[in-house]
């Protein structure tokens, strides 16, 4: 199955209202990043053990490690979890930026250095979430 098929299957496997919220987030991110690389990580390691929730990734950036090695990964990710949805905004060097810039304006959400977690889309200001996503797409870190 291709990545688009895996993403569709993952989203449709979610119970409502999470399914509709994930579909809406997927649409919004693709609107912001129409030509981005899509990723699907099933949450399993090399031994086929579940180590995280599955997640959908958008975009591409290169992680540079201290030893000089690099790895490609996505810029934006979404994942369903037991209590709601997590939106990952990866690759911003200032780990306080998201919380300082969007934390008080976004609504009922937990905002950390790289993750915005909320129960449902109706609990947050979607325009603020979209602004955080656009910021990551525009910043070249």
C-alpha positions in Angstrom: 0.0 0.0 0.0 1.3 3.5 -0.8 1.7 6.3 1.7 -1.6 8.0 0.7 -3.4 4.7 1.2 -1.8 4.2 4.6 -2.8 7.7 5.6 -6.4 7.2 4.5 -6.6 3.9 6.3 -5.2 5.4 9.5 -7.6 8.3 9.5 -10.6 6.2 8.7 -9.7 3.8 11.5 -10.2 6.5 14.1 -13.5 6.8 16.0 -15.6 10.0 15.6 -15.1 12.9 16.2 -11.3 12.2 16.0 -11.7 10.9 12.4 -13.2 14.1 11.2 -10.7 16.2 13.1 -7.8 14.2 11.6 -9.2 14.6 8.1 -9.6 18.3 8.6 -6.1 18.7 9.9 -4.8 16.6 7.0 -6.7 19.0 4.6 -5.4 22.1 6.3 -1.8 21.0 6.3 -2.0 20.0 2.6 -3.4 23.4 1.9 -0.4 25.0 3.6 2.1 22.5 2.1 0.5 21.4 -1.2 3.6 19.8 -2.8 5.1 18.4 0.4 6.5 14.9 0.9 4.1 12.7 2.8 5.2 10.2 5.4 3.4 7.5 7.3 5.1 5.9 10.4 3.2 3.0 11.8 4.7 3.3 15.3 6.6 0.0 15.1 10.3 -0.6 15.4 12.5 -3.0 13.4 11.3 -5.9 15.5 7.7 -5.0 14.7 7.0 -3.9 18.3 4.8 -0.9 18.8 6.9 1.9 20.3 4.7 5.0 19.5 1.4 6.0 18.1 1.3 5.9 14.3 1.8 9.3 12.7 1.4 11.2 9.5 4.3 13.5 8.4 4.4 16.4 6.0 7.4 18.1 4.5 11.1 17.4 4.8 14.0 18.7 6.7 17.5 17.4 7.6 18.4 16.8 11.2 22.1 17.4 11.8 23.6 15.5 14.7 26.7 16.6 16.7 28.8 13.8 15.2 28.2 15.2 11.7 25.6 12.6 10.7 22.3 13.6 9.2 18.8 12.2 8.9 15.8 13.2 6.9 12.5 13.6 8.8 9.2 15.5 8.4 8.5 19.1 9.5 4.9 18.7 10.6 3.3 15.6 12.0 -0.1 14.5 13.3 -1.0 11.6 15.5 -4.1 10.3 17.3 -3.6 9.5 20.9 -5.8 8.2 23.8 -7.0 11.6 24.8 -7.1 13.5 21.5 -4.6 14.6 18.8 -1.0 15.7 18.8 0.4 18.0 16.2 4.2 17.9 16.0 6.1 20.9 14.7 9.7 19.8 14.4 12.9 21.5 13.6 12.5 24.8 15.4 15.7 25.5 17.3 14.1 27.7 20.0 12.3 25.1 22.2 10.3 27.9 23.9 9.0 29.5 20.7 5.8 27.5 20.3 4.6 27.9 23.9 5.6 31.6 24.1 4.1 32.5 20.7 1.0 30.4 20.5 0.3 28.9 23.9 -2.0 31.5 25.4 -3.8 32.1 22.1 -4.5 28.6 20.9 -7.2 27.6 23.4 -7.5 24.4 25.4 -4.2 22.7 24.4 -0.9 21.7 25.9 2.0 23.4 24.0 5.5 22.1 24.5 8.8 22.7 22.6 7.6 20.7 19.5 4.0 19.5 20.2 0.5 20.9 20.4 -1.9 18.5 22.0 -5.6 18.9 22.3 -8.8 16.8 22.7 -10.7 18.1 19.6 -10.4 20.8 17.0 -13.4 22.6 18.6 -11.3 23.2 21.7 -8.7 25.3 19.9 -8.4 28.3 17.6 -7.6 26.6 14.3 -6.2 29.8 12.8 -3.6 29.9 15.5 -2.6 26.3 14.9 -2.4 27.0 11.2 -0.2 30.1 12.0 2.2 27.8 13.9 2.3 25.3 11.0 3.0 28.2 8.5 5.7 29.5 10.7 7.5 26.2 10.6 7.2 25.9 6.8 8.6 29.4 6.4 11.5 29.2 8.8 14.7 27.6 7.4 16.3 25.9 10.4 
